[in-house]
Amino acid sequence: MLAPRLASHLGFRLAFFGAVISSVAAGCIGVSERKAPAPGVADFKACRAGTRPAADGLVDDFEDGNNQLTVSAGRDGYWWSAHDPVGSTLAPDPFAPSDGGADGSAMALHVSGKTASGNPTDAWGAEFGVNFVNAKGTLYDASKYVGISFKARVDEKSTRQVRFKIGDVNTHPDAAMCKTCWNHFGKDMTFSPKWKEYVVMFSEAKQEEGWGDPRPPSITPAKLYSLDWTIKGGQSFDLWIDDVTFLDCK
């Protein structure tokens, strides 16, 4: 009677270990398998322990007082400002950092003005930002980062509603990809009168609803063009930006 029972037991053990080997090969036992992203969606890192400023991530802290970003990690661009032609204003002109930064630092970006009311096609508001494109027109590869942080505050009488946007290959007209441009991926934000740090992960940046062509499922961090902050029509604004930085996972 022992031989049949032993053979049955050995057969069970062989079948069990065969299943284990197959499962390990498939990455199912004790492994957090990273799923491939859907078509058109960037492969975003998941920062389970949180984020930190990347070692080479400083875009600008404005301490040098000029309108060029911090030249680092292949970035080489300049700060700019713009407003609609139907009555909106934005100062200073020419655009430059101002005295008084976050956490007692010497300088920050300070803008103020008023945006006109009306049809948003014409009265689109005012905006300022920085380009990453170098002299050769190459889009910036930020795929090693996971997002962007910056510090901001507003005057007590200023609007607190600002949209932060990230221009990429699919949304900026200079990349010659979009038919209906400028609907950058971004996030609507509410600023405080006190300095506060704000974080925007690439994975959470979205286009505005209802317009833009194309409308890809996610931003393309490997082909960025610019960062900008936009104030929509019918607003008075007085706001500060400092310590703009790309982020990495902890």
C-alpha positions as CSV (number, residue, x, y, z in Angstrom):
1,M,0.0,0.0,0.0
2,L,3.0,2.4,0.6
3,A,4.1,2.6,-3.0
4,P,0.8,4.0,-4.5
5,R,0.5,6.5,-1.6
6,L,4.1,7.6,-2.1
7,A,3.7,8.0,-5.8
8,S,0.5,10.0,-5.3
9,H,2.3,12.3,-2.8
10,L,5.3,12.8,-5.1
11,G,3.0,13.6,-7.9
12,F,1.2,16.3,-5.8
13,R,4.5,17.9,-4.7
14,L,5.8,18.0,-8.3
15,A,2.5,19.6,-9.5
16,F,2.7,22.2,-6.6
17,F,6.3,23.2,-7.3
18,G,5.6,23.4,-11.0
19,A,2.8,25.9,-10.3
20,V,5.0,27.9,-8.0
21,I,7.8,28.1,-10.6
22,S,5.2,29.2,-13.2
23,S,3.8,31.9,-10.9
24,V,7.3,33.3,-10.1
25,A,8.1,33.4,-13.8
26,A,4.9,35.4,-14.3
27,G,5.8,37.8,-11.5
28,C,2.8,36.9,-9.3
29,I,4.4,35.6,-6.0
30,G,5.5,38.4,-3.6
31,V,6.2,40.8,-6.4
32,S,4.5,44.2,-7.1
33,E,4.3,43.9,-10.8
34,R,4.4,47.2,-12.7
35,K,1.7,47.2,-15.3
36,A,2.3,48.7,-18.7
37,P,0.6,52.0,-19.2
38,A,-2.3,52.3,-21.6
39,P,-1.5,53.4,-25.2
40,G,-0.6,57.1,-25.2
41,V,-0.3,57.4,-21.4
42,A,3.2,58.2,-20.0
43,D,4.8,55.6,-17.7
44,F,4.5,57.7,-14.5
45,K,6.5,56.7,-11.4
46,A,4.5,56.0,-8.2
47,C,6.1,57.8,-5.2
48,R,4.7,55.7,-2.4
49,A,7.0,57.4,0.2
50,G,6.3,60.9,-1.1
51,T,8.4,63.3,-3.2
52,R,11.5,65.5,-2.7
53,P,13.2,68.2,-4.7
54,A,15.4,66.5,-7.4
55,A,19.1,67.0,-6.9
56,D,19.3,68.8,-10.2
57,G,15.7,70.0,-10.3
58,L,15.9,73.7,-9.5
59,V,14.2,75.7,-12.3
60,D,14.7,79.0,-10.5
61,D,14.8,80.6,-7.1
62,F,15.3,84.1,-8.6
63,E,18.2,85.0,-6.3
64,D,20.3,86.0,-9.3
65,G,17.8,88.8,-10.2
66,N,17.7,88.0,-13.9
67,N,15.0,86.6,-16.2
68,Q,16.9,83.4,-17.2
69,L,16.1,80.2,-15.4
70,T,18.8,78.3,-13.5
71,V,20.9,76.6,-16.2
72,S,21.0,73.0,-15.1
73,A,20.3,69.5,-16.4
74,G,20.0,70.6,-20.0
75,R,17.6,73.4,-19.2
76,D,18.2,76.8,-20.9
77,G,15.3,79.2,-21.1
78,Y,13.8,82.6,-20.1
79,W,10.9,84.0,-18.1
80,W,8.2,85.8,-20.1
81,S,4.8,87.4,-19.6
82,A,1.8,88.1,-21.8
83,H,-1.8,89.4,-21.7
84,D,-4.7,89.7,-24.0
85,P,-5.0,92.8,-26.3
86,V,-8.5,93.8,-25.0
87,G,-7.6,95.6,-21.8
88,S,-5.7,93.2,-19.5
89,T,-2.5,94.4,-17.9
90,L,0.5,92.7,-16.2
91,A,3.5,94.3,-14.5
92,P,6.4,94.6,-14.2
93,D,7.4,95.5,-17.8
94,P,10.2,94.6,-18.6
95,F,9.6,91.3,-16.7
96,A,12.1,90.7,-13.8
97,P,12.2,89.3,-10.2
98,S,11.4,91.6,-7.3
99,D,12.7,92.0,-3.7
100,G,11.3,89.7,-1.0
101,G,11.1,85.9,-1.4
102,A,9.8,82.9,0.4
103,D,11.2,81.8,3.7
104,G,13.2,85.0,4.0
105,S,15.0,84.7,0.7
106,A,16.1,87.9,-1.1
107,M,14.0,87.7,-4.3
108,A,11.0,86.1,-6.0
109,L,8.7,86.7,-9.0
110,H,6.1,89.3,-8.3
111,V,3.3,90.1,-10.8
112,S,0.2,92.3,-10.6
113,G,-2.4,93.6,-12.9
114,K,-6.0,93.3,-13.9
115,T,-7.7,91.1,-16.6
116,A,-10.5,92.3,-18.8
117,S,-14.0,90.8,-18.9
118,G,-15.6,89.5,-22.0
119,N,-15.6,86.6,-24.5
120,P,-12.8,84.4,-23.2
121,T,-11.6,83.8,-26.8
122,D,-10.5,87.5,-26.9
123,A,-10.4,88.4,-23.2
124,W,-8.4,85.3,-22.2
125,G,-6.5,87.1,-19.4
126,A,-2.9,87.3,-18.4
127,E,-0.1,84.8,-17.9
128,F,3.6,84.5,-17.2
129,G,6.0,81.6,-17.3
130,V,9.3,80.1,-18.4
131,N,10.3,78.2,-21.6
132,F,12.6,75.2,-21.5
133,V,13.4,75.2,-25.2
134,N,17.0,75.8,-26.0
135,A,18.5,77.8,-28.9
136,K,18.1,74.7,-31.2
137,G,14.4,74.5,-30.4
138,T,14.7,71.0,-28.8
139,L,11.8,70.1,-26.4
140,Y,13.0,69.4,-22.8
141,D,13.1,65.8,-21.5
142,A,11.8,65.8,-17.9
143,S,10.9,62.2,-17.9
144,K,13.3,61.4,-15.0
145,Y,11.2,63.7,-12.7
146,V,7.7,63.1,-11.3
147,G,6.3,66.6,-11.0
148,I,6.9,70.2,-10.1
149,S,6.7,72.2,-6.9
150,F,6.7,75.9,-6.3
151,K,6.0,78.4,-3.5
152,A,3.3,81.0,-3.9
153,R,1.3,83.7,-2.1
154,V,-1.2,86.4,-3.1
155,D,-2.1,89.8,-1.7
156,E,-5.2,90.0,0.4
157,K,-7.1,91.9,-2.3
158,S,-5.9,89.6,-5.1
159,T,-7.8,86.8,-6.8
160,R,-6.7,83.5,-5.4
161,Q,-7.7,81.5,-8.5
162,V,-4.7,80.7,-10.7
163,R,-4.3,77.9,-13.2
164,F,-0.8,76.3,-13.4
165,K,0.0,74.8,-16.8
166,I,2.7,72.7,-18.4
167,G,3.1,73.1,-22.1
168,D,4.2,70.0,-24.0
169,V,4.6,68.6,-27.5
170,N,0.9,68.2,-28.0
171,T,-0.3,71.6,-26.8
172,H,2.2,74.2,-27.7
173,P,2.0,75.6,-31.2
174,D,5.8,75.8,-31.6
175,A,5.9,72.0,-31.6
176,A,3.8,72.0,-34.7
177,M,1.6,69.1,-33.4
178,C,-1.6,70.7,-32.3
179,K,-4.5,72.0,-34.5
180,T,-6.2,73.8,-31.6
181,C,-3.4,74.8,-29.2
182,W,-2.7,76.2,-25.8
183,N,-4.9,73.8,-23.8
184,H,-1.8,72.8,-21.7
185,F,-2.0,70.1,-19.1
186,G,-2.3,71.6,-15.6
187,K,-4.2,72.2,-12.5
188,D,-6.6,74.9,-11.1
189,M,-5.2,76.2,-7.8
190,T,-6.3,78.4,-4.9
191,F,-3.4,80.4,-3.5
192,S,-3.1,81.7,0.1
193,P,-2.0,85.1,1.4
194,K,0.8,83.3,3.2
195,W,3.7,81.6,1.5
196,K,2.8,77.9,0.8
197,E,4.4,75.2,-1.2
198,Y,2.2,73.7,-4.0
199,V,2.9,70.4,-5.8
200,V,1.7,69.2,-9.2
201,M,2.4,65.7,-10.2
202,F,2.7,64.9,-13.9
203,S,0.2,62.1,-13.4
204,E,-2.5,64.5,-12.1
205,A,-2.1,67.3,-14.7
206,K,-5.2,67.5,-16.9
207,Q,-6.3,69.5,-19.9
208,E,-9.4,71.8,-19.5
209,E,-12.6,70.2,-20.7
210,G,-14.3,70.9,-24.0
211,W,-11.5,72.1,-26.2
212,G,-8.1,71.4,-27.6
213,D,-6.9,69.3,-30.5
214,P,-5.3,66.8,-29.9
215,R,-6.5,65.7,-26.5
216,P,-4.0,62.9,-25.5
217,P,-4.7,60.9,-22.3
218,S,-1.8,62.4,-20.4
219,I,1.0,64.9,-20.6
220,T,4.3,63.8,-22.2
221,P,7.1,64.6,-19.7
222,A,9.8,63.6,-22.2
223,K,8.8,66.5,-24.5
224,L,8.0,69.6,-22.4
225,Y,8.0,73.2,-23.7
226,S,7.1,75.5,-20.8
227,L,5.6,76.2,-17.4
228,D,3.1,79.0,-16.9
229,W,0.6,80.5,-14.5
230,T,-2.6,82.0,-16.0
231,I,-5.2,84.4,-14.5
232,K,-8.5,84.3,-16.4
233,G,-10.6,87.3,-17.4
234,G,-12.3,89.7,-14.9
235,Q,-9.8,89.4,-12.1
236,S,-7.5,91.7,-10.2
237,F,-4.2,89.9,-9.2
238,D,-1.2,90.5,-7.1
239,L,0.8,87.3,-6.6
240,W,4.3,86.0,-5.9
241,I,6.1,82.8,-7.1
242,D,9.4,81.4,-5.8
243,D,11.5,78.2,-5.7
244,V,10.2,76.4,-8.8
245,T,11.6,72.9,-8.7
246,F,11.3,69.5,-10.4
247,L,10.5,66.7,-8.1
248,D,11.8,63.1,-7.6
249,C,10.5,60.2,-5.5
250,K,11.9,59.9,-2.0
